[in-house]
């Protein structure tokens, strides 16, 4: 059993075991605090009944006009709590708030093209690849001779304000842009 609740600033002292995952992007404290102060309703935590963090998500609302959307900046679940639908619960809440409160057209996220497990999970939640972004991510720290940057998939799921599904592209994996073209 888990409890979903809003992410609090004090959670920054409790999530190191989750951030140790190789695929999890981590940020400075000011970055997290900025999200918590600007979009508190889009940031959540899953925890055990005794208060141990199981996973978290930080997200924001951004864009302009028909590009207004929710954006998942970080979503991570501790390895021992995966496959319990925790990510699904947090994403469903984000989609609901993005649709009802922020009137977004879609929700998007970026994921490493090599993170097949995450890509399959997001596709199972109804997301699809909108475009491939060249050199979006920095190195995973795999040594001096490793490639410095890695491509990402921009994955999107349309919300109720996009009944024509304009935020979806059928050939998204082949539609390639530079990281400099992504705002």
Rosetta blueprint (number, residue, H / E / L):
1 X L
2 X L
3 X E
4 X E
5 X E
6 X E
7 X L
8 X L
9 X H
10 X H
11 X H
12 X H
13 X H
14 X L
15 X L
16 X H
17 X H
18 X H
19 X H
20 X L
21 X L
22 X L
23 X L
24 X L
25 X L
26 X L
27 X L
28 X L
29 X H
30 X H
31 X H
32 X H
33 X H
34 X H
35 X H
36 X H
37 X H
38 X H
39 X L
40 X H
41 X H
42 X H
43 X L
44 X E
45 X E
46 X E
47 X E
48 X L
49 X L
50 X L
51 X L
52 X L
53 X E
54 X E
55 X E
56 X E
57 X E
58 X E
59 X E
60 X E
61 X E
62 X E
63 X L
64 X L
65 X H
66 X H
67 X H
68 X L
69 X E
70 X E
71 X E
72 X E
73 X E
74 X E
75 X E
76 X E
77 X E
78 X L
79 X H
80 X H
81 X H
82 X L
83 X L
84 X L
85 X L
86 X H
87 X H
88 X H
89 X H
90 X H
91 X H
92 X H
93 X H
94 X H
95 X H
96 X H
97 X H
98 X H
99 X H
100 X H
101 X L
102 X L
103 X L
104 X L
105 X L
106 X E
107 X E
108 X E
109 X E
110 X E
111 X E
112 X E
113 X L
114 X L
115 X L
116 X H
117 X H
118 X H
119 X H
120 X H
121 X H
122 X H
123 X H
124 X H
125 X L
126 X L
127 X L
128 X E
129 X E
130 X E
131 X E
132 X E
133 X E
134 X E
135 X E
136 X E
137 X E
138 X E
139 X L
140 X L
141 X L
142 X L
143 X L
144 X L
145 X L
146 X L
147 X L
148 X L
149 X E
150 X E
151 X E
152 X E
153 X E
154 X E
155 X E
156 X E
157 X E
158 X E
159 X L
160 X L
161 X L
162 X L
163 X L
164 X L
165 X L
166 X L
167 X L
168 X L
169 X L
170 X L
171 X L
172 X H
173 X H
174 X H
175 X L
176 X E
177 X E
178 X E
179 X H
180 X H
181 X H
182 X L
183 X L
